[in-house]
């Protein structure tokens, strides 16, 4: 959950439900854990979470940074044109 940075609670619920379903099916089929997570369980977890990420809190900060730089660039141009 640290990695995801989700802002929408419904995405959490969907992800956790799908995660539970994945492991329930694996248990029922006798699928080994490594067959699901592969050699790198961290990569598996990060990739799984990314599939549900949607809009994240950092998106707002990225947008704010982009707008700030653009506004600064426009002010500099305006000053150069004067």
C-alpha positions as CSV (number, residue, x, y, z in Angstrom):
1,X,0.0,0.0,0.0
2,X,3.0,2.4,0.5
3,X,3.8,2.1,-3.2
4,X,0.4,2.7,-4.6
5,X,-0.3,6.2,-3.3
6,X,-4.0,5.7,-4.2
7,X,-6.4,8.5,-3.7
8,X,-9.6,6.6,-4.6
9,X,-10.8,4.2,-1.9
10,X,-12.8,2.1,-4.5
11,X,-9.5,1.3,-6.2
12,X,-8.2,-0.1,-2.9
13,X,-11.3,-2.3,-2.5
14,X,-11.1,-3.6,-6.0
15,X,-7.4,-4.3,-5.8
16,X,-7.7,-6.2,-2.5
17,X,-10.7,-8.2,-3.8
18,X,-8.8,-9.2,-6.9
19,X,-5.7,-10.0,-4.8
20,X,-7.7,-12.2,-2.5
21,X,-9.3,-13.9,-5.6
22,X,-5.9,-14.5,-7.1
23,X,-4.6,-16.3,-4.0
24,X,-7.9,-18.2,-3.5
25,X,-7.7,-19.6,-7.0
26,X,-4.0,-20.4,-6.6
27,X,-4.7,-22.3,-3.4
28,X,-7.6,-24.2,-5.0
29,X,-5.5,-25.1,-8.0
30,X,-2.4,-26.0,-5.9
31,X,-0.4,-23.3,-7.7
32,X,3.0,-22.6,-6.0
33,X,3.6,-19.1,-4.7
34,X,6.7,-18.7,-6.9
35,X,4.6,-19.6,-10.0
36,X,2.6,-16.5,-9.3
37,X,5.1,-14.0,-7.9
38,X,8.1,-15.2,-10.0
39,X,11.7,-14.7,-8.9
40,X,11.1,-11.1,-7.6
41,X,8.2,-10.8,-5.3
42,X,8.8,-7.1,-4.9
43,X,8.5,-6.5,-8.6
44,X,5.3,-8.6,-8.6
45,X,3.8,-6.5,-5.8
46,X,4.8,-3.2,-7.5
47,X,3.4,-4.3,-10.9
48,X,0.2,-5.6,-9.3
49,X,-0.3,-2.2,-7.5
50,X,0.5,-0.2,-10.6
51,X,-2.3,-1.9,-12.4
52,X,-4.8,-0.3,-10.0
53,X,-3.1,3.0,-9.4
54,X,-5.4,5.4,-11.3
55,X,-5.0,8.9,-10.0
56,X,-2.3,9.3,-7.3
57,X,-1.6,12.1,-4.8
58,X,1.6,12.8,-6.6
59,X,-0.2,13.6,-9.8
60,X,-1.4,16.9,-8.3
61,X,2.1,17.8,-7.4
62,X,3.5,17.0,-10.8
63,X,0.8,19.2,-12.4
64,X,1.6,22.0,-10.0
65,X,5.3,21.9,-10.8
66,X,4.6,21.9,-14.6
67,X,2.2,24.9,-14.2
68,X,4.7,26.8,-12.1
69,X,7.5,26.3,-14.6
70,X,5.3,27.3,-17.5
71,X,4.1,30.4,-15.7
72,X,7.7,31.4,-14.9
73,X,8.6,30.9,-18.6
74,X,5.8,33.1,-19.7
75,X,6.8,35.9,-17.3
76,X,10.4,35.7,-18.6
77,X,9.2,36.0,-22.2
78,X,7.0,38.9,-21.3
79,X,9.9,40.6,-19.6
80,X,12.2,40.0,-22.7
81,X,9.5,41.4,-25.0
82,X,9.3,44.7,-23.1
